[in-house]
């Protein structure tokens, strides 16, 4: 089970949102680069970064910060947030990012997802963010009329190498992930699934380990708020 500590960047700071609400955010003192260093010092190997400015604008706003993190620390980094064209993907690949997460752009345009997977093999992760089973897009400000399961069935053979499933109702709430919905996704997905949204304790990590086709789990707010100690968490990282 890969543990992905999370860094969400907004206005050059580490922040955490509640259910993706930009008006309900907590800012943290430590800079994104220092936070990444802290994770590295504790022995983590993977890192999940979201450019929240990018999610709102569709531009690679925090590319320089992410470039510094990748350059400074030997971490396998996945990045998402507003990546809506092949040029942006190429920019991140050039910085040494391991996986580029496509969300809104892939949901709005399946052909873009297919093209990206063909052009950048083994580099594309699909981010499915769902509320009540339905996909949300554009920084979670728009709810689509498409069920996550139906969409996945349509694109399952496109060639993305990782699927990140987030239950928006759980995100930032520390009420445990939605394992039932995640299991439905994992059962049909052609690639490994990373669980996201609501991790509250080490028990959630242990439960995730028993989920079929689960590659890893993303942990954010529970780290920042001290509910999960990094020393405990890194023991589960494999």
N, C-alpha and C positions, 0 to 999 in steps of 0.2 A: 504494500500500500504506500503510494507516494503521498507525502504531506506537502501541500502547497500553502505556505504562509502567504497572506495576501497584503499587497500594498495598493491602495487606491489613491491616485494623485489628483488633487484639485488645487489650483493656484499655487503650485509648487510645494504643497504640504500633503502629509498623510491625513486622510480623512476616512470616516466610515459613515455610510448613509443607513437610514432605516427604511427598508422596503424600497430602496432606490430613490427616495425622496430627497431632492437636492436642498429642500428647505428644512430638512430634518437631518442635519449632519453634525458630526463631532470632529473637531480638528485636534490633531495630536502634535505635541511639541517636536518630536523627532523628525528630521528631514527624511524623505524617501531613501536617499543614499545611505544615511546612517542606519535606518531601519533595516535595509537590505544587509548591511554589514553585521548588524546584530544577529540576523537569521543565519548568516554565513558562520559567524563565530560560534553559534550553538551547534553547528554541524548539519544544517539543512542543505539539501542538494537542489531543491526545486523552488521556484518562486512564481507567484501569480500576480501580475501587475495589470491594473485597469487605469487607463488614462481617461478620467471623468471629463476633463475639458475636451478631449477628443470625442467622447461619446456625444457631447452637446453640439460640437462644431463640425465634426466629420474631418478634422485635420489632425495631423500628428503633433499636437501641441507640446507634449512633454518628451519628445524624441531625445533631446539632449540629456535629460535626467536619466532616461532608460538606458541610453548609450553609456553613460557614466557607470551605472549599476552593472551592466553586462561587462564592461571593460575592467572594472575594479575587482569584481568577485567572480569566482568560478562557480556560477550557478546556472542551472538550466531554467531559462526564463520563458514563460508564456505571457503574451501581451494582448490585451483587447481594449476596445474603446474607440469607436469612430473610424475603423479601418474599412474604407468604402471603395477603394480602387487598387489596381495592381501596383501602381507606383508606391503607395503607402506600404504595401506588403514588402516590396523590394527594399524600401528604406530600412524597415525593421530587420530583414534578413541580413542586410549589409552591416548592421550593428552587432550581429551574432545572436539574435533572439532565436530560441529553439522552436517555438510554436507561435503562430499568429492566429488569434481568435477572431473569427468572422461571426458576427451576430446579425444586426439589423440589415446590413447590406445583403447578406446571404438569404435572409428570409424574404426580403423585398424582391430579390432577383436571383433565382436559383441558378441561372446561367453564369452569373458572376462567381458563385461558389464553385461550380463545375470547372470553369476556366482557371480559377485560382488553384484548385487541387491539381489540375493537369500541368500548370506552369511551375508550381512549387510543390513537387511531390514530398510527402512526409513532413510538410511544414505547416499545414493548415489544420486548425482545430475549429470545430463548429460549436458556437455558443448558443444554446437554446435556453431562453429565459421565459418562464411560464408563470402565469397567474391563473389559478383555477383550471389548469390544463391548457389554457390558450396562450399562444406566444405573444410577447410584448416586444416592441422595437423602439428605436430612437431614445436611448437612455431611459427606457421603460416608461416613457411618457405616452406612448401609443399602444393600445391593446389591439391585436389583430383578431380576425375572426377565424384564425386557423389553429387547430389543435396541434400541439407539439408532436404527438404520435403520428398524426396524418402527414405532417410535413416531413418527418424523419423517414417515413416509408417511401416518400417520393424521391428523396435525395440520398438514400442509404448507400447506394453503390457509386457515389461520386468520387470517393477516394480520400476524404478527410481522415486524419489519423488519430484524432482524439475528439470526444464529444463532452462538452461541459454543460451539465444540466443544473439550472438554478431555479428553485422555487421562490419567486419574488415575495410571496406572503411570509416566508420564513427568513428572508435575508435581513441580517442585522438584528433579528429578534431573539436570537439565542434560545430557540424553542425546539432544537433538533431539526435535522434535515427532513424533507418529505421523502422518506425511504420508499413508501408505496409507489409514488409516481416515478421516482428514479428507477425503481426495479422494472417498471413497465418499459421505460426507455432502454434500460440496459439489456433487457431480454431480446429486444429486436435490433439493437444497434450492431452494425458490422464492425465497429471499432470500439476500443475500451472507453469507458465513461468515467468522468471525474465529477464527484458529487459536490454541490455548492449550495450555500444558503442555510443559515440557522445552526451551525455547529456550536454546541454549548459546553461540551465536556469530553473527557477522554472516552467515556462510554459511547459517544457517537462515533468516534474513530474505530473503536472495537467492533461496533455493529456494522460499520461500513466495510470492514475487512471481510465480512461474511457475504457481502453482496456479489452475486455472480457478474462477471465482466466489468467490475469496478477497478479502475487503474489507480485512482487517488481521491483525495478530498481536500477542499480548500477551507482554510481556517483564517478568519479575519477578526471580527469584533471581540471574540472570546479571548484572543491573545492580547489585544490592546487593553481590554478591561481587566485583565489578570485572572479570568476564570480558568484559563488553561495555562499552566506553566510551560515555558519552552523546553525546560529540562525533561519534563514528562513527555511532551509531544514528540520530541526528536527521537525518543526510544521506539516510537511506532513507525518511524520513517524508514522505508526499505526500498 
